Amino acid sequence: MVATLFAAFFVMLFLGIPIAVCLGIASLVAIHFGSHLPFLILPQKIFNGVNSFPFMAIPLFLLAGNIMAEAKISDRLVSLAAILVGRYPGGLAHMSTGASAFFGAISGSAPATTAAIGSIMIPAMVKRGYGKGYSAAVVAASGALGLIIPPSLTMVIFGVMAGASIGDMFLCGIVPGVLISLALIALNYAIARKRGYAPEEPVSGRRARAVVKDSLIALVMPAIILGGIYSGAFTATESAAVASLYGLVVGFLVYRNLKLRSLYHILKNTAESSALIMFLMGTANLFGYIITAEQVPQGFAAYVMSITQSPTLAMCMVLGLLLVVGCFLDNVAALVLLTPTLMGMVEAMNIDVVYFGVFTIIALAVGQFTPPVGLNLFIAANIAGEKFETVSRRALPYIAAYVAMLLLFIFFPGLLTLFH
């Protein structure tokens, strides 16, 4: 049954069929040819896959991110990044990374972060002589921070699937998000010194105070979310509703650049994205049910433990798997596909589930800017008007930086669990 399941899945995947449909049809084929289960189990498991209160956070966080994007918050965050890091060599590259980190704390989406920051920073970098390929690569790599810095949609998905605390995952995502941001800025600095990229002009004190005041209004949102969760004021799901309400207040009453007619596009984009993700979660639950029923997680755990009893070495093996899978599957699809299988190993080796979840999300975030299907690369290359292959080559140092940080988190796991 398992062989039939995976054979059908990969055949359809290579035919270019959407991942959610692949999961559903592969499950149907496996049940029909490999078991005596009734087809009634199909709608039951699909419904159960989305019948979870924490999943309400997905459309609400998407709504909050779309509201903030429509309110042009990215312009203010770029100005804030200019104050903090623009004065160093390669200032525009640092600004791209810093603004992406700030915007990622609001949007929770890597493609949204890449598009929002890239539309501002890539033309500016090209104009200052940074090169189209390098400019796009910096933004694509920095855009992956949108998945890592909380609040993050993928953290919500993993938390529900693995039974981990979403609040703990949000809190534990802060330190790696900051460390990876600093690593990218350090790499930007090294490249800037080598290529002679100049710093930006310092910002006057009065202008700096105005920019900080203006941008911090938006950055209060993640603080409200985390503070509310850990004070007990609301749950992680309810925090998404609070974030959406806060975004509307900021957009309509503070920045005053949201109009009623723009709400249609915001709600339409949110509904479309939510429907795709929820359908994927439903078919993934059906797929995961078959995997679990056939004891694939236990078999994988036994295989890993037959090779090594060391959690460190096991995590290195998992890192290799996640990096390869991330090259071919979207991060959400990879997450819902691999989590049921990998959790058997996590439980057998007594690996902290929150640590594993944050690590997995970071590793899969790398797939957002690795060929052949890295969505961030396509977005950034399109904005820059550069070939995808050129941007991919320029992104290699940033891929290496992420992998180095992931290895650091393997050998020093406490960095991911400081607040757990």
Secondary structure, DSSP 8 states (H G I E B T S, - for coil): -HHHHHHHHHHHHHTT--HHHHHHHHHHHHHHHH----TTHHHHHHHHHH--GGGGHHHHHHHHHHHHHHTTHHHHHHHHHHHHHTTSTTHHHHHHHHHHHHHHHHH--HHHHHHHHHHHHHHHHHHTT--HHHHHHHHHHHHTHHHHSSS-HHHHHHHHHHT--HHHHHHHTHHHHHHHHHHHHHHHHHHHHHHT--------HHHHHHHHHHHHHHHHHHHHHHHHHHHTSS-HHHHHHHHHHHHHHIIIIIS----HHHHHHHHHHHHHHHHHHHHHHHHHHHHHHHHHHTTHHHHHHHHHHHH---HHHHHHHHHHHHHHHHTTS-HHHHHHHHHHHHHHHHHHTT--HHHHHHHHHHHHHHGGGSTTT-HHHHHHHHHHT--HHHHHHHTHHHHHHHHHHHHHHHH-GGGG-TT-
